[in-house]
Amino acid sequence: MMGALYDALKSANVDDEKARKAAEEVASFEQRITAIAGDLSIVKWMVGSNIALTLIVLGKLFVVGP
C-alpha cells in the first residue's frame, strides 16, 4: 500500500476503508507498470540484436558478394 496516498486521502476526510482500498489499488497498478517496463526493455534488446544481425547479413551479401 502507498502510505503517502493513504495519508493524503485521510487528510481529505476520506473514510478509512475507502482510503486503504484506493491506496492498495494504485499500488497494484504500479506493480503492473513496473512489470511491463521490464518486459519492454527485453523487447528493445531483442529488436536491436535482430537489426544488427540483419545489417551484418545484408552487408556480407552486398559488399563481399560471390
Phi and psi in degrees as GROMACS dihedral restraints (atoms count N, CA, C in turn):
[ dihedral_restraints ]
;  ai    aj    ak    al  type     phi  dphi    fc
    3     4     5     6     1   -88.7    20    10
    4     5     6     7     1   111.6    20    10
    6     7     8     9     1   -65.7    20    10
    7     8     9    10     1   -39.0    20    10
    9    10    11    12     1   -66.1    20    10
   10    11    12    13     1   -39.9    20    10
   12    13    14    15     1   -66.8    20    10
   13    14    15    16     1   -42.5    20    10
   15    16    17    18     1   -60.2    20    10
   16    17    18    19     1   -46.0    20    10
   18    19    20    21     1   -62.9    20    10
   19    20    21    22     1   -39.5    20    10
   21    22    23    24     1   -65.8    20    10
   22    23    24    25     1   -41.3    20    10
   24    25    26    27     1   -67.2    20    10
   25    26    27    28     1   -38.8    20    10
   27    28    29    30     1   -65.6    20    10
   28    29    30    31     1   -37.4    20    10
   30    31    32    33     1   -71.1    20    10
   31    32    33    34     1   -18.4    20    10
   33    34    35    36     1   -92.0    20    10
   34    35    36    37     1    14.8    20    10
   36    37    38    39     1    62.3    20    10
   37    38    39    40     1    39.2    20    10
   39    40    41    42     1   -88.0    20    10
   40    41    42    43     1   145.3    20    10
   42    43    44    45     1   -56.2    20    10
   43    44    45    46     1   144.8    20    10
   45    46    47    48     1   -58.6    20    10
   46    47    48    49     1   -45.4    20    10
   48    49    50    51     1   -65.7    20    10
   49    50    51    52     1   -42.5    20    10
   51    52    53    54     1   -65.8    20    10
   52    53    54    55     1   -40.1    20    10
   54    55    56    57     1   -64.7    20    10
   55    56    57    58     1   -41.7    20    10
   57    58    59    60     1   -64.3    20    10
   58    59    60    61     1   -45.5    20    10
   60    61    62    63     1   -64.0    20    10
   61    62    63    64     1   -40.8    20    10
   63    64    65    66     1   -64.8    20    10
   64    65    66    67     1   -41.8    20    10
   66    67    68    69     1   -66.3    20    10
   67    68    69    70     1   -39.6    20    10
   69    70    71    72     1   -66.7    20    10
   70    71    72    73     1   -38.3    20    10
   72    73    74    75     1   -66.4    20    10
   73    74    75    76     1   -42.1    20    10
   75    76    77    78     1   -64.3    20    10
   76    77    78    79     1   -38.2    20    10
   78    79    80    81     1   -64.7    20    10
   79    80    81    82     1   -38.5    20    10
   81    82    83    84     1   -68.2    20    10
   82    83    84    85     1   -36.7    20    10
   84    85    86    87     1   -65.0    20    10
   85    86    87    88     1   -37.7    20    10
   87    88    89    90     1   -64.0    20    10
   88    89    90    91     1   -38.8    20    10
   90    91    92    93     1   -64.9    20    10
   91    92    93    94     1   -40.2    20    10
   93    94    95    96     1   -64.1    20    10
   94    95    96    97     1   -43.3    20    10
   96    97    98    99     1   -63.8    20    10
   97    98    99   100     1   -38.9    20    10
   99   100   101   102     1   -63.0    20    10
  100   101   102   103     1   -41.8    20    10
  102   103   104   105     1   -65.0    20    10
  103   104   105   106     1   -40.8    20    10
  105   106   107   108     1   -65.8    20    10
  106   107   108   109     1   -39.2    20    10
  108   109   110   111     1   -63.7    20    10
  109   110   111   112     1   -38.3    20    10
  111   112   113   114     1   -64.3    20    10
  112   113   114   115     1   -43.6    20    10
  114   115   116   117     1   -64.9    20    10
  115   116   117   118     1   -36.1    20    10
  117   118   119   120     1   -65.9    20    10
  118   119   120   121     1   -36.8    20    10
  120   121   122   123     1   -66.4    20    10
  121   122   123   124     1   -35.8    20    10
  123   124   125   126     1   -65.1    20    10
  124   125   126   127     1   -42.5    20    10
  126   127   128   129     1   -63.3    20    10
  127   128   129   130     1   -38.7    20    10
  129   130   131   132     1   -60.9    20    10
  130   131   132   133     1   -44.3    20    10
  132   133   134   135     1   -62.9    20    10
  133   134   135   136     1   -40.5    20    10
  135   136   137   138     1   -64.5    20    10
  136   137   138   139     1   -43.4    20    10
  138   139   140   141     1   -66.7    20    10
  139   140   141   142     1   -41.4    20    10
  141   142   143   144     1   -62.4    20    10
  142   143   144   145     1   -44.5    20    10
  144   145   146   147     1   -67.5    20    10
  145   146   147   148     1   -35.4    20    10
  147   148   149   150     1   -64.6    20    10
  148   149   150   151     1   -42.7    20    10
  150   151   152   153     1   -64.3    20    10
  151   152   153   154     1   -42.8    20    10
  153   154   155   156     1   -62.6    20    10
  154   155   156   157     1   -45.9    20    10
  156   157   158   159     1   -65.7    20    10
  157   158   159   160     1   -37.4    20    10
  159   160   161   162     1   -64.1    20    10
  160   161   162   163     1   -41.9    20    10
  162   163   164   165     1   -65.5    20    10
  163   164   165   166     1   -37.0    20    10
  165   166   167   168     1   -64.5    20    10
  166   167   168   169     1   -45.0    20    10
  168   169   170   171     1   -63.2    20    10
  169   170   171   172     1   -44.7    20    10
  171   172   173   174     1   -64.7    20    10
  172   173   174   175     1   -39.1    20    10
  174   175   176   177     1   -62.0    20    10
  175   176   177   178     1   -44.9    20    10
  177   178   179   180     1   -66.1    20    10
  178   179   180   181     1   -35.0    20    10
  180   181   182   183     1   -68.4    20    10
  181   182   183   184     1   -44.4    20    10
  183   184   185   186     1   -91.6    20    10
  184   185   186   187     1   -32.5    20    10
  186   187   188   189     1   -85.4    20    10
  187   188   189   190     1   -48.8    20    10
  189   190   191   192     1   -76.4    20    10
  190   191   192   193     1   -47.5    20    10
  192   193   194   195     1    71.5    20    10
  193   194   195   196     1  -176.7    20    10
